[in-house]
Amino acid sequence: MIKNPALTLPAAALTLALGTAFAAMPDAAAQSDKEKCFGVALKGKNDCAAGVGTSCAGTSKVDHEPSAWTLVPKGSCEKTASKTSPTGKGQLKPFTAKAA
C-alpha cells in the first residue's frame, strides 16, 4: 500500500502541536500551590487574561494591567507591588486601575 504524503504531514503536525500544548500545561499538583494574581504581570508576560485587551498568555499591553493575571506562589499576591492597584499590591480579582 502506498501512503499519500500529503495526508501524513498534517497528522504529524497535529500530533506535534498537541504534544507541545500538553507538555506546556502545568500539572494540577504544581498549580495547587499557586494563585492568580492580577495587576502584577509585566507587558507581554501575563499567564492569561480576565478582560478587554488580553486574550491569553503573553498578550498584556502594559505593565501591571488590572485585567491580566499571572500565577504566583499562594499567599504572595497581595504582598507583590502593583503600580495600578488601588492598594499598591496585587489583587486576587480583576480591578479598576487607580487614577494616575
One Martini backbone bead per residue (centre of mass of N, CA, C, O) as a GRO file, in nm:
protein
  100
    1MET     BB    1   0.096   0.036   0.023
    2ILE     BB    2   0.041   0.375  -0.053
    3LYS     BB    3   0.123   0.670   0.082
    4ASN     BB    4   0.004   0.988   0.145
    5PRO     BB    5   0.196   1.261   0.219
    6ALA     BB    6  -0.035   1.476   0.256
    7LEU     BB    7  -0.162   1.315   0.512
    8THR     BB    8   0.087   1.285   0.715
    9LEU     BB    9   0.172   1.574   0.782
   10PRO     BB   10  -0.078   1.680   0.937
   11ALA     BB   11  -0.068   1.460   1.155
   12ALA     BB   12   0.213   1.531   1.263
   13ALA     BB   13   0.150   1.825   1.335
   14LEU     BB   14  -0.076   1.764   1.535
   15THR     BB   15   0.086   1.591   1.729
   16LEU     BB   16   0.295   1.809   1.798
   17ALA     BB   17   0.100   2.026   1.899
   18LEU     BB   18  -0.032   1.861   2.127
   19GLY     BB   19   0.225   1.786   2.278
   20THR     BB   20   0.311   2.077   2.338
   21ALA     BB   21   0.060   2.169   2.490
   22PHE     BB   22   0.070   1.954   2.720
   23ALA     BB   23   0.362   2.021   2.817
   24ALA     BB   24   0.286   2.332   2.895
   25MET     BB   25   0.107   2.226   3.108
   26PRO     BB   26   0.038   2.250   3.418
   27ASP     BB   27   0.011   2.072   3.680
   28ALA     BB   28  -0.204   2.040   3.939
   29ALA     BB   29   0.007   2.032   4.170
   30ALA     BB   30   0.159   2.296   4.089
   31GLN     BB   31  -0.109   2.482   4.113
   32SER     BB   32  -0.196   2.448   4.420
   33ASP     BB   33   0.054   2.665   4.505
   34LYS     BB   34  -0.122   2.873   4.343
   35GLU     BB   35  -0.212   3.210   4.219
   36LYS     BB   36  -0.399   3.453   4.103
   37CYS     BB   37  -0.251   3.769   3.981
   38PHE     BB   38  -0.343   4.096   3.965
   39GLY     BB   39  -0.127   4.358   3.843
   40VAL     BB   40   0.191   4.218   3.803
   41ALA     BB   41   0.234   4.199   3.517
   42LEU     BB   42   0.417   4.227   3.248
   43LYS     BB   43   0.460   4.304   2.945
   44GLY     BB   44   0.389   3.996   2.792
   45LYS     BB   45   0.379   3.812   3.096
   46ASN     BB   46   0.119   3.681   3.106
   47ASP     BB   47  -0.089   3.402   3.150
   48CYS     BB   48  -0.363   3.568   3.131
   49ALA     BB   49  -0.716   3.662   3.131
   50ALA     BB   50  -1.015   3.898   3.207
   51GLY     BB   51  -1.014   4.108   2.957
   52VAL     BB   52  -0.968   4.367   2.789
   53GLY     BB   53  -0.671   4.321   2.570
   54THR     BB   54  -0.683   4.011   2.649
   55SER     BB   55  -0.654   3.653   2.573
   56CYS     BB   56  -0.362   3.560   2.676
   57ALA     BB   57  -0.068   3.463   2.682
   58GLY     BB   58   0.133   3.750   2.625
   59THR     BB   59  -0.103   4.010   2.584
   60SER     BB   60  -0.013   4.232   2.742
   61LYS     BB   61   0.029   4.592   2.699
   62VAL     BB   62   0.102   4.642   3.008
   63ASP     BB   63   0.204   4.713   3.298
   64HIS     BB   64  -0.014   4.617   3.542
   65GLU     BB   65  -0.266   4.493   3.436
   66PRO     BB   66  -0.582   4.452   3.583
   67SER     BB   67  -0.677   4.191   3.382
   68ALA     BB   68  -0.403   4.059   3.433
   69TRP     BB   69  -0.245   3.743   3.495
   70THR     BB   70  -0.047   3.558   3.738
   71LEU     BB   71   0.136   3.311   3.871
   72VAL     BB   72   0.170   3.263   4.223
   73PRO     BB   73   0.247   3.217   4.522
   74LYS     BB   74   0.081   3.142   4.778
   75GLY     BB   75   0.035   3.456   4.955
   76SER     BB   76   0.189   3.685   4.751
   77CYS     BB   77   0.008   3.881   4.598
   78GLU     BB   78  -0.067   4.100   4.841
   79LYS     BB   79   0.272   4.163   4.839
   80THR     BB   80   0.277   4.264   4.548
   81ALA     BB   81   0.358   4.496   4.339
   82SER     BB   82   0.129   4.766   4.210
   83LYS     BB   83   0.078   5.052   4.011
   84THR     BB   84  -0.261   5.013   3.968
   85SER     BB   85  -0.345   4.957   4.242
   86PRO     BB   86  -0.519   5.080   4.511
   87THR     BB   87  -0.301   4.930   4.720
   88GLY     BB   88  -0.017   4.850   4.560
   89LYS     BB   89  -0.122   4.556   4.511
   90GLY     BB   90  -0.207   4.270   4.442
   91GLN     BB   91  -0.486   4.080   4.307
   92LEU     BB   92  -0.746   3.823   4.308
   93LYS     BB   93  -0.889   4.040   4.124
   94PRO     BB   94  -1.012   4.230   3.918
   95PHE     BB   95  -0.951   4.582   3.838
   96THR     BB   96  -0.942   4.924   3.882
   97ALA     BB   97  -0.752   5.163   3.805
   98LYS     BB   98  -0.584   5.398   3.929
   99ALA     BB   99  -0.527   5.713   3.941
  100ALA     BB  100  -0.253   5.910   3.818
   0.00000   0.00000   0.00000
